[in-house]
Every structure is written in C-alpha cells, then in structure tokens.
Amino acid sequence: MTIYLDPASLPTLNQLMHFTKESEDKETARIFGFSRFKLPEKITEQYNNIHFVEIKNNRPTEDIFTILDQYPEKLELDLHLNIAHSIQLFHPILQYRFKHPDRISIKSLNLYDDGTMEYVDLEKEENKDIKSAIKKAEKQLSDYLLTGKINFDNPTLARYVWQSQYPVKYHFLSTEYFEKAEFLQPLKTYLAGKYQKMDWSAYEKLSPEQQTFYLKLVGFSDETKQLFHTEQTKFIFTGTTTWEGNTDIREYYAKQQLNLLKHFTHSEGDLFIGDQYKIYFKGHPRGGDINDYILKHAKDITNIPANISFEILMMTGLLPDKVGGVASSLYFSLPKEKISHIIFTSNKKIKNKEDALNDPYVRVMLRLGMIDKSQIIFWDSLKQL
C-alpha cells in the first residue's frame, strides 16, 4: 500500500509525480490525504483500491483506521510525507501499528520539504551542538516508535533521523543549503546518500500521456495555460497570506501587497519594472479574501488561479520573464536572472536593517545567494502610492 499525506502544496506536487510514474499500476492500494488538492473523479474511478482521508491539525483523521481495516492481509506501507510535519502525519499510522503489530510494516519513507519552513528552522540551529542533538533525536525517535508519545528536545533535527529506523529518501527544495551552511556539516554527513534535490525537470521526462495525466491531477487546465499565450514580456507578482483571522490584520496584509504591486508597476514606484510587461498576480493558495481585495483594486492585471502552484509553471516551460513579490519557497527554485525583487513582511521583532540581518528567513536567502544585503526590503519601508 502507498500512502500520500501532505497538509501543504510542495510535497503534494512531488507525491503526485510519483503517482503519475506508477499510474499504469491499477491494483496497488493507495491512500491520499491532501489539504490543497482534490483528485479528479474521472481519474480516481479508473483505480480499484484508491481511498481518501482528511488532514486535520497536520495529521490524517482516524478514518485512516477504517481504510486499513479493509485490508486484513499483511501490509507493507510505502509512505510519502511532508518533512516538517512527518512526526504528526506518522502518528495515526503508528497508533494503528500498535494494535496490529504483525500486520503492518514500513517498507520505505519518502519525505518532502514543506517549503521554506525547514530551512528557517535549521537556520535557528546555528549555535547548537548538531552532532549530539542528532544522537539524542535518534534515541527519542526510537522511544516515540515504542510508546507513541511525542517528546523531542529538538523537533527540528528530529525530522532528519528517520533513517535510523526505516529506509528513507529525503527530497529537498535546496540541497545547496546543506553545502553552504557550515554549521550543518554534521547533519549533511549523517544524511549522506539519503537525500536528493526536488527534480522540476521530471515533468519533461514523462510521456505525453503521463504529462496530460499529471496536469489533470494538479488542476492545470488548458484555460490557465492560455493565460500565458502572449507576445508581451511577462511579470508575475507573488502574494502571501497570514494565518491570522483578525479582519484588521488581513486587511493590512491586503493593502500592503497592493501597495507593493504598485511599486513594481507604477513609474513612481521604487521597484518599477517598466511599461513593457503584461502583469500577472499569483496569490497564496490560502489567501482568500486577501487575494480578492488585491484583484478588486489592482488595474490591468491577469489572475493566475491561487490553487495553481508556481512550480507547475517551471515544469511546463511557462516561466515569465520576471518574478517579484513577497518572499516564499518558489524563489528557491527560480533562476536568479528571473528575480526582480523579493520583499519581506515586517513584524514586531524587525525594526531596522540590523534586526533584518538576524532574521532567520533573511539569513537563509543571504546564505543561498538569492539576495545580497543591499536587496533586503521590507514592505513597510516603501512609501504608500
């Protein structure tokens, strides 16, 4: 049985690529648990043993127990999980194993980066004793698998010790980070041979039939593709969201992004890109009312559906001439020459340039050479247009 679980987007794109490559196999039992993607019925009805489970609080619901009960024979599980949430996603499966120890075994683990979260968290480990933290995390993972109790002194490094228990392959958004972060060399050595970079060229290697299959899975329609059929040079503005429910905070995020967009597209803007571009907006998948506000108030802008992952444009050769906007994981995979400006959201901890240089998100971008110190721009430093 193959189980795909992800509360985000990036791992799902990779997991669906794995499914696409195995799509001729109609008999293997599969469970899908995605928060941001719904597979088309026209595809899923072609398979005999396909099941779906909801993800709540970053773990599958107990409905997964009912699904596993349908397979009374011994099951070898091929698990595909989000790295940042791997402990939580694994927890219900572990609970089920406690009840059926002779029936459930773990054949393999494939773990995929959630996005920038993993790198920001690793950056915070710079002054820690990485080697001893790895040893302790191994012991605590072993205890977790025996007791089911989640108790890790260092939850960040605990994500990277699964190979002490199971065959594992890590799929990283940036393998370069592990090369450039000297303090992580003990972890890089520990993971040797167990990780690889996410392959955005995998789509090109699919057969035409598989490519069509994959695009249907990720919801990339011909109508969306048509949006990019223009002779004009193209600029995509990338938005963000907030997990705050407070209306005032959400409106602040919307207005700040609208002002930022104006700085890119108005001649009096600090980031003006020129008049030659067709302007696109790519909102955050969880932007909702924030995206709606920007689209309502922005002029002459083409909307890319928020549920379409930017990485799909990379795969299908539809990258624009320039991209700019709020910092996110998509910039990790973009060629540097495509990046106009990356803007950071402001918070209470960051009041000046020195504070910014100590922000782990900024430090990751600097370490990877995606920006230099002169390019650190926070949205509240820009005048209102």
N, C-alpha and C positions, 0 to 999 in steps of 0.2 A: 504494500500500500504506500502511495505517495501522498504526503500531506503538505500543503502550501498555506502558510499563515503570515499575514502582514497587516498591521494597522496603518501603514503609510502608503507610499507610491513606488519609490525606487526599488525596493525588494520585489514588489509585485511585477514590475516590468521584467525583471530578471527571471522570476519564477514562471511567468507566462512564456518567456522564451524557452525555458526548459520544457514546459508542457508542449509547446509547438514542435520542438525537435522530436518529442515522443508521441506526437499526435496520431501516428498510424496505429499505435497500440490502443485498441478499444476495450481491452479486457481488464487491465490493471485497475484496481480500486484507487480512487483519488478523493481527497477531501480538500476543498478550497475554503479558506477563511480570509476574505479581503474586506477592508473598510471602505476603499475608494473605487473599487471596480466591481461591476456586475457582469458576469459572463453571459453572452447571448444564448437564448434558449435554442436557437437553430443549431448551435454548435453542441451544446451540452446534451441535447436529446440524441445525439449520434453515439453516445457512450453508455455502456451498460452499468458501470459501477461508479457513478460520479455523485458526490454529495457536497453540501454546503453547510457551513457553520458560521454563526455571527462572531465578531470580535467585539468584546466589551471590556473596558479597562485594560486594554492591551493583552488580552488572553482570550482563547476560544471559550464560548459558553459550554455548559455541561451537556449540551446537545451532542457534543462530540462523543460522549459515552454511549448514547443511543446508537449512533452510527457504527461505532466499533463493535457494539454488541451484535450487529448484523453479520459479523464475520467470526464465527465461533472457532475457525481453524487458527493455527499459529500464524501470527502476522509479523513480518519484518517491515519496519517503518523506515521509509526514506523521507527525512524531514527537511523542509526548506523554510527557514525562519529569518526574521529581522534581527540583526545583531543586537541593536540597542535594547530590544525587548525580548531577547531569547530566553532568559530565565522565566519570565512571566508566561510567554507563549508555550513553553515546555511544561509548565506546571500541571495543567489538567491531564496531559498525556502521562506524566509521572504518577499522578493520582490513580489513573486507570491501571497503570502497571502494577501498583501496589496490590490491587485487587485481583489482577490476572498475571502474576509473575512468570508463569510458564508459557503464556500465550503471546506476550508482546515483547519484541526485542527491537533495538535500534540498529538498523543496517548502516545508515550514514546520516550525516548532518551537512547541509549546505546553508551557510549563514551569509546574509547580505546586508551591507550598510544601509541604515535608515536614511542617511544623508549627511549633513554637516555635524549632527549631534555627536557622533562618535569621536570626531576629531577635536571638537571643542572640549569634550570631556577628557580626552587624552592629554590635551594641552595643559589642563589643570594638574596633571600628574608630574610636571617637570621637576619638582624638587623632592619627589618621593624616591624611596628605595624600590625600584621596579622589580629587581630580581627576587627580593624577599616577599614582595607583595604578590608575585606570581605563585610562589610556593604556598603562601597562605591561602590564596584563592583556590588553588588545586585541592587543598585539604577541605576547604569549605564547600566546594562543589561536590566532592565525594560525600560529605555529610548531608548536603541537600538531597542528593540522589538516594540516600538511605532513609532520610526522615521526612522529606518533603517540606522542611522548614527553610524559608529563605532568610539567610543570615550571613551577609558578606560584609567584611570590613571595608573592602574596596570594590563596590559594584561595577565600576568601570573596567578594571582589569579582569574581573570575574567573567566578562563577556568573551575573553580570549583564551580560556583554559579548557574549553570543551574537548580538545584533542587528548587530554589526559584520561578521558573516559570513552570516547567514541571516534570512529573515523570521521574526519571533518575537513571541509574546504571553506575558507573564508573568501568572500567576493567583495573586494574593497573598491570604493569610489576613487581613492587615491593611494596607490602603493608608494608614490613619491614621498608622501608624508613620512612614511616609516624610514625612508632613506635619509631625509633631511633633518628629522628630529633626533639629534644625537642622544638625548636622554632616554629615547625609546629603543636603543640598540639591544638591550637585554630581551625586550619583547620581540623585536624583529628576529633575533637569533632563535628564540623559543618557537616562533611561528614558521620558521624556515620550511619551505616545501608545502605549507598548508594554506597558502593564500595566493590569490591572483587578482588582477585588475578587472573591473567590470568591462566587458567587451561590447562596446557600442557598435562595432562592425559586424556583430553576429547576424544582424538582420540581412546584410548584404550576402551572407553565405547561405541563406535559406533558398530553397527552390521557389519559383514564382507562386506555386500553390501554398507553400508554407508562409510566404510573405503576406498573402491575402488573408490567410487564417489568423496570423498574428495581429494584423491591423484590425480585424474584426474583434479579436479578444480585447484589445486595448481601446476600442471605440474610436479609432481614427477613420473617419468617413471620407468619401470622395468629396463631399461638400467642404469639409475642413481643408482638404488638400487644395481645392480650387482657390482658397483664400490667398494662396501664395503664388498663383499664376499671374504675375505682373512683370513688366519690363523695368519698373522702378526699382531703385535700391531700397532695401527693406531694413527697418529698425524695429526691434521688439523691446517694449518696456515691460520689465518683470515686476510684479507686485508682491505684496506679502499680506499676512493676516496677523491677528492677535487672538490668543485663546481666551481673552477677557470677554465676559458677557456684558460688561458695563457699556451702555449706549454711548456715553460721552467719550470713552476711550476708543471705541470702534469708530466713531465719527472723526476723532483726532487722527487715527491711522488713515482713514479715507482721505481727509483733507491734506495731510502731509504728502501722501502719494500723488494726489492730483497736482499739488504744487511742484513736486519733484518732476513729474511728467512735463509740466510747463517749462521747467528749467532745461529740459532736453529739446523741446520743440519750439520754443519762442526765441526770437532773435535776441531778446534782452536777458535770456537765461544764462546762468553761469556755466551750464553744461551743453550749450546749444550745439546740435549736431549738423545743422544746415537745413536748407529747404528741399533738398533733393529726395528725401526719404518718404516712403509710404510707412505710416506709423501703425504698429500693432500693439495690442495690450494682452498680456498673458497674466491673468490674475491667479492668486493662490487657490488650489482646489477647495480649501476651506474658507475662502474669502467672503462668499455670500453677499451680505449687504454692503460690505466694503467695496467689492468689485462692482456691484450695481451702482453705487454712488459715483465711482470714477467714470464708468461708461455713460452715465446720465449727464455728467458735467464736462467731460472731455469732448473736444471738437475734432472731427476728421480722423477718427481712429477706428481700426478694424479689430474686433474682438476675436481672440482665439479661445474656444471653449475652455473654461478653467479646469475641466477634468482631463484635458489632454496634457500629458506630461511633456515637458520641453525636450526631454531626451528622445522622444519619438521623432522630433524634427531632425535631430542629429542622425538618427538611424536611417531616415528616409531621404537624406540629402537635401532637406529644406531649410537648412540654417540660414538666417538672414545675414545681411552684410555687417550689421552691428547689433549689439545687445547691451542694454543698460538698465539699471534699476536697483532694487533692494537686494542686498547680499543673500544668496541662497546656495544650495548644493549644486544647482545647474551650472554655476560658474566654474566648478571644479573640473568639468569635462570640456569646457569651451576652449577653442584655440585663443591664445591671448590677443591676437590681432582682431578678433571679433568683439572684444570687450570695450565698450565706450567708457563707462564709469560704473563702479559698484558703490552703492550708498548704504550706510549703516543706520539702523534705527537708533534713536537716543534712549537712554534710560537714566535713572537717578544716580547710578554709580559713575557715569561718564559725564564729566563737566568740562573737560579740556583735552588737549592733544595727548598729554602725558597719561591721563586716565585711559584714553583710547588705545595707546600702545600697550597697556597692561590688560586690555580686554582679550580673553582667550580666542574669541571669534576673529578679531583683527589679527592676533598673533598667528593664527593658522594661515590666514590669507597671505600675510607677510612671509611666513616661512616657506610657503609654496611658490612665492614669487608672482602671485596673482595681482598684487598691488605693491607699490612702494610707499614709503611714509608720506610722500607728498600727495598721494591719492586718497588719503583717509578723509572721507567726507561724511558728516552726519547730517541727517535731513533737517534738523532744527537749526543748523548753521546757515541754511540757504534762506535768502530773503523771500518774503511772500510776494508772488506775482499775481 
